[in-house]
Structures are given as C-alpha cells and as structure tokens.
Amino acid sequence: MKPTYNRIAGDSVERVEALSDGIFAVAMTLLVLDLHVPARATIHSEEQLWVALRAMLPQIVTCLMSFLTLSIFWTGQQAQLSRFAHTNRHLSWIQLAFLFFVTLLPFSTLLLAEYIEYRTALVLYWANIFLLGGVLLVSWKYASRAGLVTQGTPAEVGKAIERRIVVAQSLYAFGALLCIFDTWASIGFIVLVQLNFAIAPRLGFLSRF
C-alpha cells in the first residue's frame, strides 16, 4: 500500500525538539526585553532611582515567575520528547499547539505586570498556564494510545508524567483562586510552587510528584 502524505508528515522528533528549543529561547528572551531601565532624564538622585526601581517590582516579579514557568514546561516537554520513538502528523500538531501557548506567555506576563492588581489579568495568566499543562497532558496521552512511546518505557514513567502535570495544574488553580483575596497572594503561592518543582525535587511532600 502506498504511503499517504498524512502518514509520513511530521514524523521527526528531532525537528519538533529543534523548533521547541528556538521558540522557548525567544519567549524567554522577550520576557527580559520587556524590562526597561528607568529613563536617565527623570533620575537625579539615588532616592529617585530607588523609587523608580521599586515601581518596576511588578515587572521583575512577573518576569521571574514566567521564566520559571517556561523552564518548568520546557523540562516537562523534554521529558516527553525524549521518550517518543517518533511522532506523527497529529502529535506534531499537538506539540505545535503547545508551542503556540508558549508564544503567548510574554503577552500574558506583560498584561499581568501592567495590571497586577486586577484579578482579570491574573486569571488570564493562569489560563495560559492551564492551557500549557492541558496540551502537554493531551500530548502524552495521545502518544501512549498511538504507540509512539519508545518500547520498553515502564508504565510508571507515564503515570509519573501525568501525575506531575495534574498535581501542578491543581496547585496553579488553587493559586489562581487566591486572587479572590489578593493578586499578590496568588503570585506568591505560584512562585513557591514553581520553586519547589524547579530547585527542590527532594524536599517536601511535593517531591513524590
């Protein structure tokens, strides 16, 4: 039987990885480019400089939070890609959808930085994170059903990947709900969750996830 285009398109894991690395690199760089040094013409003393830097605190905090967000999701995506024997057209498009939401994160970050006191900005930022996690979960589930995961991969690996995504998204959702009381409380909780996943894998009850 002659192969059809849909059966041979998008079957390279390496190409997905290359595109992913490039998009993540650009998104991470855009986060920093949104930080602007206070205008020299408006600064005439140390005190004025400190006041200007304090005014930049929302931008700095959201930049840090989003860099952690992208780092965690890059790691999560790589955990999947490294276990794919190959991809297919459908899985490639799922990965492209994931990367689309990666490209939106600099925008949702800037929106949150500019309107950090508004719940709408926080909820939209959380929605960006939710969509990233949701598509990543769909990616693994589809790859598992379609037989695209490398043979011999223990079932525990798949369970660990899915559990990690579900637990993280649950914690992010709880963090988003805290904006009912204060958006800074939401941001603080989300950053703490991210730091646990990023730099403390052997500490606390979350380490098992």
Secondary structure, 3 states (H helix, E strand, C coil): CCCCHHHHCCCCHHHHHHHHHHHHHHHHHHHHHCCCCCCHHHCCCHHHHHHHHHHCHHHHHHHHHHHHHHHHHHHHHHHHHCCECCCCHHHHHHHHHHHHHHHHHHHHHHHHHHCCCCHHHHHHHHHHHHHHHHHHHHHHHHHHHCCCECCCCCHHHHHHHHHHHHHHHHHHHHHHHHHHCCHHHHHHHHHHHHHHHHHCCCCCHHHHC
